[in-house]
Amino acid sequence: MCRPSSAQQGSAMSSPKRILTTHAGSLPRPAELVDLYARRANGEAVDEALLAAEGEAATRRVVELQRAAGIDIPSNGEQMREAFFLYVQRRMSGFGGRWQRPVARELADYPQFAQARREALAGRRAVSNFEPPMAVGAVRYADPSANAAEIAAFKDALALHEGAFSDAFMTAPSPGIVAMAMKNAHYERFGDYLAALADALRVEYKAAVDAGFILQIDAPDLALERHLSYAERPVEAFVAFVDSVIGEINRALAGIPRERVRLHVCWGNYESPHDRDVPLREIAAAILRANVGAFMLPFANPRHAHEIEVFREVPLAADQSLIVGVIDTTTNYLEHPETIADRLERAARAIGDPRRIQAGTDCGFDTSAGMGRLTADVVWAKLGALRRGADLAAKRLL
């Protein structure tokens, strides 16, 4: 596998000589794979062996393309999952039915935009996160074979590029995003549901690290849910929710080396005004209580770019690093390497040490199969620009 030896793993989050490049996990899926996932999500029967074979082939392809783009720490692109959290319904017991997720709070303020958005999504061949299943029974991790197959396929893909990467990572959702998106219709208390999810997800958390990967926990709930589920409640209630999720994440990570875990937080991977987003300053202290080695946050989009300065007031622990979102995953504009370098330099000043930053993306490029807004050729061009921008920044900073 393409990763440092165990003696080197503690430095996987940083490099003294260059700014490492990575991304948030999901990458464009081939049209054939999207079609299979969309058909299955719509209740159609699909050939599961064909689906697995297409997923494995797509994994090999995205690893190859990440190498070509100059990514230091790649993922499997989530090619063997239909969406970044929905896939757990196929590996865990207790899920069934459907419900309608609340829409982003700001859409009520912009009815023309909301209508245009609905029209743009209508008829799209994709897997939707908007009508997920619910927890209708006890949640337990029931089928580790799918996760094992995904890990094996990623290892096989990496083995074709021995020595090409600094490390590699796999994603898994936070218990909070699953709990909020896949509504509780079984447990008497929400806290019991959250704890059951943390216990189940620990299987994947531990498996990723045991396999030699960095674990990335995807936790958009820690910012996104403020303008969804908590839109009409005081911010203090939302911060209490963040605290509870971080507590469960830390419990699920017990015994897992902190330096092999990174936490991705965002306000939702969708194009919108986002002017109802909770400010980072109001949630930063709660988020930074996570027992992880690195945090990944979006600073490329126009709504949150300025918030990198929050880290001057709420600093990371001495052994933690920041993966700086310097690529916007919701626009087909191709960032100039100089712009990327500028963003990284600003982040280095805010953190106080350029050796504690990495270059990343704001979010994933196809977090739910077929829902990505960018064409694949633009995605790979963006990741190539990420490499060039990181190299420019490194020349100035290191």
N, C-alpha and C positions, 0 to 999 in steps of 0.2 A: 504493500500500500504506500501511496505517496504522502508520507508525513514524517515529521522529525522523529528521532529516536525518543524513548521515554525520558532520557536525560535532558532532552532539549525542549520537551513539551511545554514547560513553564513559560518559555519565551514566544510561544506561538501567536500570542496576541500582539506582538510588536517586533520590530527589527531595528537594530542600531544603525543600519546602513541605507535603508530605503523605507518608503511608506508603502505598506502592504495594501493590496487591493482585494476587495471581496464584494459581496452584494447581499441582498436580503433573502435569497433562496429560490423563489419560483422564477422559472424562465419559460419562454414561449414553447408551447407544445405543438407538435406537427398536427396538421388539420385532421388527419386520419385518427389520431389519438383523441383529439378534442371531440370528434364526432362519436367515438365509442363511449367516452365519458358522458356526453350529453344524452345519448340514447339511453344509457343505463339510468341516469338521473331521472329521466322521464318515464321510467318504468318499463322500458323495452328490454327484452332479453338480448344479451350480447355474448359472444364467445369469450369466456374468461381467459382461456389459454391464449387467444389472439391478443386480448387486451394486455396480458402480462408480457407477451413477446414484443408488442409495440412499445410498451413502457420501458423495457430493457434496452431496446434499440435506441429509443429517444434519449435514455440516460447516457449511453455511450456517445451519442452525437453531441449532447450539451457539454459533456466533459471535454471533448475534443475542441469545441468552439470556445470554451472558457480558456483553454490553453492558448489558442490562437489569439485571443483578445488580451492576453497578458494578466489574467486573474491569478493572484497568488493563493487564495483560499477559496476553492470552488465548492459548490454543492451539487447534488444530483438533479437540481432544477425542479424537484417535486414531480418528476415525470410519471411516477408510479402512483400518484394520488390525484383525485379529481379536484381537490381544493385544499387549502392549507389547514382547515380544521374539519371539514365535512367528512373526510376520509375516516375519521375515528368511529363513525357509526358502523363501519364494516369490520372493525377490529375489536369493538367493545360491545358488551351486552347492554340492554336497557333502553335502546332508542327506537322510536316509531312515530307514526303520524307526521303531521306538518303544522307549522304555524307561520304567521306573517311577521317578520322582523320589523320593528319601527324604522322609519326612514330618518335620514339626517335632519336635525332640527332646522338648519338654515334653509332647507328646501321650501318651507312654508313662507319664508321671506322673499323668495324669488320664484313665483309661480310660473313665469314664462320659461325660466331655465329648467324648472322641475318638469314641465311638460315636454320640453325638448329632450331632456334626459330620458324620460319614459319612452318617447318615440325612437330614440337612438338604440335603446335596449330591446325594444319589441322585436320579436322574431329572430333574435340573435341565437345562433346555434352555440350554446354554452351551458355551463353548470352554474346555476344561480345560488348565491349565498342568502338570498332574500326570503326563501321559504324552506328553512332547515327543519329537520326532525326535532322531536322533543324527547326528554327523558321520561319514559313511561314505566320504567322498571328499574331495578337495582343496576347501577353502572359498575361493570367490572371489565378488566382487560381479558378478552376471551380468546383471541386468535393471534398469538405472537408470530405465526408463520408468515403472514404478509409483511410484517416489519422485518423479519429475518431475510426474506427474499429481497426486499428493497435494499437493505444493507449489503447483501451479497452482490447485487447488481451494481451498486455504486463501487464497491471494492474492485470488481472485475473491470469496470470502466477505468478506474484510476490506474490499475495495473498496466494498462496499455500506454501509460504516460509516466512511467517510473522516474522519479526525480524531478518532475516538471513543476510540482506545486510545493509550497511551504507547509501546507496542512490542508484539511478539508473539513467541511461541516455538514451536519444534517439538522433539519428543523423539526420542531414539534410544537404544538400550540400550548399556550398557557391554560391552566384550568379555568381562568376567568373568561376567556373569549368563548370557550365551549359552553360554560355555564350560562352566559348571557345570550349567546346565539342559539343554543339548543335548549330551549325553555324547560325549566323544571316542572314536570307534571306528576312527580312521584314522591319526592322527599318532603317530609313535614317542614324541614327548615332548609333555607337556602345554604346555610353553612355546611349542612350534611352533604348536600349535593356537591358543593365546591370541594369538600374533603375527599369524597369518593372519586371525583375526577382527578384530583391530584394523585391519589393512590394509583389509579389506573395509568395515568400518563407517566408516572415514575418508571414504568416498564420501558417505555420508549426513551426516556431521558437516560436511564442507566445503560440501555442497550447501545445507544449512540456512542457514549463515552467509552464503554467497554470495548467497542469495535475500533477504537482509536480515533474517532472523530471529535471535533468540537461540537458541542450541542448548542444550537440556537433555539431559544424559546421565543415563539412569536406571541407577543402580548399587546395587540392593538387595543384591547379592552382597557388598558391602563390610561389611555387618553381618549380613544374613540367613544367609549360608552358615556362619557360626560354629555355629549350632544345627541345620544340615542336614548339609552335607558334612563339616564339621570337628568334629562333635559329640563324637567320641571321641578327638580329638587335642589336644595342648597349644595354649594360646592363642597361643604364639609361632609355631606353624606357620600359624595363621590370619592373624596379622599379616604374616607373610612373603608369604602369598597376596595380602593387600591391597596390600602394597608392589609386587608384580609386576603387579597389575592397574593400579594408579596409574601405574606406569612405562609400560605399553602405552597407556593413555589419553593420557598426556602426549606420547608419540611420535606417536599418531594426530592430535593437535591441533597438531602443528608447523605454524607459519605462520598459524594461526587466532587472531585477536585474543582474548586472555585475557578481556577485558571483555565478550565476546559469548558466553561459555559459563558455564553453571551446572551443578553436579553434585548430583543427588538421591540420597541414601542413606537406607535405612530397614531395619527389622528384619522386614519382611513385612507385606503389607496384608491381614491376616486377624485375626479376633477369636479370641483364645486367651489363656491365662494369660501367655505370653511371659516367664516367669520363668527361662528358660534363655538369654535374650538376652545377648549380650556387652555389657558396659558401654561407653558411649561413650568414657569416659576411656582405655580400653585400645586403642582404634583411632583416636582423634582425630588424633594426630600424623601417622600414616600417611596418613589421608584428606586432611589439610590440605596435603599435598605436591602435590595435584592443581593443575595450571596452569590454574585457572579463576577467574572473577571473583566467583562467588557459590556458596554451598553451601545446599542445601535439606535440612532434617532435621525429623523429627516430634517435636513437643513438646506436642501436645494430648492424646495418649493417656495413661492413668494409669501406664504402666510407665516412660515416658521423659521425662515433663514436667519432672522435677527436674534433668535433665541439661543444661539450658541453662546451668547454672552452670559447666560444664566450660570454657566459653569464657573464663572469668576466668583459668584456669590455662593453657589452650592457645589463645592468641589467634589471630584471623585476621590475615593480612597487612594492611597499611595500606590497600591498594587493593581489598580484598575485602569482600563483604557477606554477610549471612545472611538467607535466606528462612525465616521461622519458621513451622513447622507449628503453627497455632493452631486448626485444625478437624480433628476426628477423622473419618476416612472409613469407619469400621467400625461406627458407631452412629447410629441415627436420632434420638438426642437432638439438639435444635437448640441450639447454643451461644448464650448470651446475649451481646450486644455488649459488655457490661461485662466478662464473662469473657475475651472475645477481647482487649479493651483491656488488661486486667490481664496477660495472657500476653505481649503485645507490650511493655508497660512493663518487665516483668521481663527480657525479652530485651535491651531497649535498655540496661538497667543492666549486664547481663553483657557485652555487646559494648563498651559504653562510649560509643556514639554512635548516637542514634536515627535519624540519616540513613543508617545502614548496615544497616538492617533492612527487610524487606518482610514482608507478611502473606500466608501461604500455607496449604496443607493438608498433613496428614501424608503422604498418598499420593494416588494417583488414585482416582477413584470407580468405575471399571469397567475395571480393568487387563487383564482377559480378558473378552471379550464375554459378558455375561449372568451373570458371577460377582459383580458388585457387590451389596452387602447393602442399600444404601439405595435407596428409591424416588426417582424423578426429581424429584418435587415437593419432597422434603426436601433433595435436593442443591442445587437452586436457591435454596431458602430459606437453606441454610447459606452459600452464596456471597454472598447478599445481606447476611446477618449479618456476614460477613467485612468487607464494605465499611463497614458502620456501626461495627463495632468498631475498624477501622483509623482511621476518622475521629475517634472518641473518643480514641484513643491519641495521634493527631497533635496534637489540641488541647492535650493535657497535656505533650507532649514537644517539639514543634517551635515 
